[in-house]
Structures are given as structure tokens and as C-alpha cells.
């Protein structure tokens, strides 16, 4: 049963059932009881106004949506607001306050208000699962898919509609026929779960579904050409393996076996697949973009995915404590590199022995390789070496003989030295040792890395991530126990993420800076503490938290003055004072100007 959720979302399923009963099977309404709204005629008008007349301009979604649907009259405005309500039922990464605000705004264009004693109003409080940043940025297309589907649905005869809503696989067939590539629409996956939560997972990504099936392929004996049917087989098998547990693929113990840090496109290889291919990767980007965190997460995925594959699901879950220990300590090794770290530390070096004599000793990597090869651990799981900030040392020199061994794991290389007893010193890199490096572009660009070294690694960019800024701010806000619900401040933080994105766009375009000087999302986290102090000082609730209509408020000015401006000042330190101050003023105006509403 796929209804398990860390939040109480019973009101959301109740609203979804209301949508099924009143809007799909009848021509009723979500918000206005006793009103015929979801009729074929009204859907045709909304489809014509919004889907058939797309606005590809640069204005906000709200501005464009208003100009598209308002001329069609109040009935279509109500239907547009209800379609937007269905769109917002599933995603948890948009807060209830913002959902109600946007739906209320659309209703307000026709003189209506959002009823508070309504299933939808209550359902907005909690979402079922994250749609990610893409669900917001692709809103016109996702909402358009929903409208297009119901527009086609209303052309079916009542018996056909009833039959489809009693058969999840028939409904899925009709939904997928809405348009070519329907399986790539998040709204498609959301609708399936909302209407058939016992058959379809609370997963809004086709890529995630495929990764889960790949990870748990051992549980599907006779695979069908249908990811959702195969997922249902996997769930039922896992429920037998883990009796009495509420299972959800986004929560442990299932998440660790399949989930990846990648936000790669549908047709791209994810980092986990990349690292399996090459066995050594570098995560690169500006400072403050979470590269070390991502490296640790990727290390965990490497070990857990390999454990699941080699052990099989039954043994994997039986020996989960062994896998957890490997992930937390035994099989993940991290070196913080710095200018003093050298070949002598990493491969072999000359040391003073007892009595004052000198002798060669193996360095970190050969000793680690020996330890891995001699390990009696059962099951045998991969090891991951994280080389943090590889740009801070001379990497080619530090790697030494390991330089060629990275590409040829089966070879043994002799070192130009003898051990204490005159024995030869040699080593090889185990096939099950993975290497993940992190690199700040401020200190060294990829172009400065020599080609031979570059060829031995795959390079994965870690850019500024506005969604990570919002999600991390949410976690920090909860830890601060700020006295205001996150739901109340989330819209302001989403504006902050937009302002940070606009600032970084200008940084990248600037002839005085460039992409390597992009500001990572971690530099903006201080705004949470600044806002908490701001609210405490005001001693009363405020309508505007970070932005007024005309200006950024105190917490945003503080993060600019105390964090961002000093950083950019340092980046521009080579310029004459006049040029530096002019550029800082220009970038400050970009960041401190309130972004337009969605």
C-alpha cells in the first residue's frame, strides 16, 4: 500500500476523492458546492484560453495566467483556480500558505474568495511528495497537461468514465494517450497516485521509478513493459521481506538503496552510473555548493547499491546493520587535502626511524589498498576514498604512481624505494576502491588541470541550487524554533532563492567575474538567523518577512552587507577602487530588488 507518508495527508486524499467524484464523474466543482463547473464546454474554453494560446514571454506565471484566462469570464476563472488547486494537491515543496495565496489570487480576479471550510483548503496544508524545482519552473506545461487530459476526458461517455475510474490500468492508458511523452510529465505521475494510491507510488518522477526498478530488479521475475506494474510487484515483495513495516521508497531502509544526488535530465547518466563506469569522479563548482555533502551522499549510494546487488534484497535487509556500519565508518575514507599534503604522505616517503636512521615507508593510499585487499569482511562491499579540495595541492605530484593505476586496476607498480629490510615496495589499487574528489573553481579551473589527469576522472558540476537553498533554509528554520510556521515564511525564502539566482546570473555574465565566481547556496543561509533576530526585535507578527513591495527588508540587507558583499569584494580585489565599487553597487541593486511574484 503506497499511502504511507511521514505527514498526515488524509485531507489530501479526501480532496482527490472529491475531484474524482464531483469533477471527473460529474460536472461539479471543487470549491463551489452545487455549481456545475467541470463541464466539457467550460473545459474547452479554458483549454482554448490557456493551452492553445501559450504565452512564452518573460513575465511571471501569475501575470501571464491572468491575461490568458480573465477575458474568458468568471466561470472559466473559477475553473482555472480549481485546475490550479488540483495541480497543488500533490507537491509538498510548495507550502500551504503559498498554495492558498495563489489560488486566492486567481479567484480574486473574478471577485471570488477561497472558502476555508473546504477539502481543498485543508489539503493545501500538507503535500504528498516533492515535485522538485522543476515542477514550479515548468508550471505552464504541467498545468496544461492536466487541463488537456480533462478536456479529452470530458468527451468520453459516462459509462466509459466510470469504467476507467474503476480500473487503474485503464485510467493510466487514457492518461498516457493525452499527449506524446506523457510519461515525462510529473502531473501524470501525481494524478495516478492521487486517484489510485494503492496501485501507484507517491513518486512524481519517471526517472526515480526506473532507478528503483533497477535497484530492486531481483524482486521482479517476469518483468512487464510497464514501470508502474513492476513497481507494484516490488512493493508487494518488499512488504513480505519486511513485515510490519510501513514502507516508502523515499524513506529508509529503501531510499538508501536507490536514491541518487543527481538532478540530471531524463536522458543523462546519473552520478551513480557515471562513477560505476569510471570509478573516479570529481565534483566541481564554486565554493558553497555542497560538494563535500554530495560526495558523502554519493559514497553512501555506491556502497548501498553494490550491497543490494551482490547480497540480494532478502540478505540486504537481514544484514542491514552491516551495510549501515560500512556506510557510516568502515568503508568511507576522507582526506582533507591542503598545500602541505604531498606525494610523500600519499604514496611513499622518507621517515626517521629508531636510532636516527632513515627509511622509506608506504603512504596513505598503498596502506589503504593493502587493508582493503586483506580485509576478511563479509559481505565484501566497495570502499570509497573522498579527496576533499583536490585543488589545494599539486594533485599530479601527489598521485605519483597511482596516476596510471587509476586507469589500470589490475596492474602492480613498483615504487622507486626499498623498505626497512630492503624489500621491494609495490602496490595496486583494488577494483572495488572508488575515488571521489571535490574541487573549488575559485582556486583552479578545470582547464588548468593537465589533460592526462583530467582523462582519468569524470567531472560532474555542482552549481548553485535554488531548491537546495530553500530546503536547507527550511531545515535551519525548524532547528531555530523561530515561533513562525515555515509555511508562513516560505514564499519570502522562495523570493530569496530567485534573487540569489538573478545575482548569480549577473556574476556569470560580468566581464569582471565569471561563472567560477558564482555564489554557492550555503552563503545565503545566514539570512535565517538574521530573520529570527528581526522577528524577535519587532515583537509582533509581520506580513512581510524578507521583502516589501519596493525593497529588501533588514535580514536580506544584512546577508548582503555581512556575507555576500565582502565575498564579492575579495573576488574583485585586483581592480581599482572605482571599478570595484561600481560593480559591487550594480550587483547589490540586482540582489536587493524584490523579485516579481510567481
Buried (B, 14 or more C-beta within 10 A) or exposed (E): EBBBBEEEBEBBBBBBEBBBEBBBBBBBBBBBEEBBBBBBEBBBBBBBBBBEEEBEEEEBBBBBBBBBBBEBEEBBBBBBBBBBBBBBBBBBBBBBBBBBBBBBBBBEBBEBEBBEEBBBBBBBBBBBBBBBBBBBEBBBEBBBBBBBBBBBBBEBEEEEBEEBBEBBEEBBEBBBEBBEEBBBBBBBBBBBBBBBBEBBBBBBBBBBBBBBBEBBBBBBEEEEEEBBBBBBBBBEBBBEBBEEEEBBBBEEBBBBBBBBBBBBEEEEBBBBBBBBEBBBBBBBBBBBBBBBBBBBBBBBBBBBBBBBBEBEBEBBBEBBEBBBBBBEEBBBBBBEBEEEBBBBBBBBBEEEEEEEEEBBBBBBBBEBBBEBEEBEEEBBBBBBBBBBBBBBBEBEEBBBBBBBBBBEEEEEBEBEBEBEEEEEBEBBBBEBBBBBBBBBBBEBBBEEBEEEBBEBBBBBBBBBBBBBBBBBBBEBBEEBEBEBBBBBBBBBBBBBBBBBBBBBEBBBEBEBBBBBBBBBBBBBBBBBBBBBBBBEEEEEEBEEBBBEEEEBBBBBBBBBEEBBBEBBEEBBEEBEEEEBEEBBEEBBEBBBBBBEBB
